[in-house]
């Protein structure tokens, strides 16, 4: 699927973004716009570049927190799966010994 151009507005500025999923691109732009507007409401600066950088730092923070959470959950699930696999191996070993004996 070839990339299509999608016109979006972020903080009252129009951008043409290219991608294969116009709806996804629109949602991303709406998210970024919302973050910038939230930060703009909490600060006295009107410099759009400064607001964009602050929004980027906030979004990067969210990403890294989610990555840490994902890695933690992934390790917990991996550990649990290994434990369950060991228990299943023990049951199967026991069953095969009973059938052989």
N, C-alpha and C positions, 0 to 999 in steps of 0.2 A: 504494500500500500504506500503510495507516494505521499510525502508531507503536503499538507494544505496550509494556507495562510489563514490565520484567525485574527480578527481585529478585536482587541480588548482595551479596556481602560484601567489604568492603575494610577490612583491619586490624581485624577483628572487629566491624565496624559494618555493619548492613544498610542498603542503599539500593535504592530503586525507580527505575530509570532507564528512560527511554522511547527507543525507536528502532525502525527497521524491520527490523533484523537482530539477533535475540536472541543468536545464537551470537557475533556480532562484539562486541556489548556485553559479553557474559560474558568473552570473551578480553581485552578492554580492561581490565575490572575486575580480572581475574587478573594482568595485567601490572602495573597500578598497585599492587595488593596486594603483589606480589613485590618491587617497587622499594621500597616503604615498609618491608617486612620486612628487606630487605637493609640499608637505611640504619639501621634500628633495631638491627640486630645489630652495626653498626660504630660506634655512638655510645652515650653513656650517657643521653641524654635519653629520657624516657618521654612527653613532651608530644606527643600525636597531631597537633596542629595544626602544630607545628614539624617533625615528621617528614613530614607531607603537603607542607609548603612545600619542604623539602629534596628530596623525591621529585619535585616539580614542577620544580624548578630542574634536577635531573639529567635528567629527561625532556626539558625544553626544550633542554638542552645537546645531547642525542642528536639531537633534531630539527634543530637548526641545523647540526650536523656533517654530517648526512645531506643537508640542503639544499645545503650547500657542495659536497659530493661530487657530488650530482646536477647542480648547475649546471656544475661542472667537466667532468663526463662529457658533459653535453649540449652544451657548447661544443666539446669535442673531436669528438663525433660530427657536429655541424653542420659543422665545418671539414672533416672527412673526407668528408662527403657532398658538400660543395661541390667539393672536389678531384676526387671521382669523377665528378660531373656534368660538370665541365670536361673531364676525360679522355674521357668518353663523347661529349660534343659534338665534340671534336676528331676522334675516330674516325669519327663519323657524317658530319662535314664532309668528311673524307678520302674516305670511301666514296662520298659523293654526287659529289665532284669526279671520282673515277675512273669512275663510271657516266656522267657527263656528257661526259667527255673521250674 
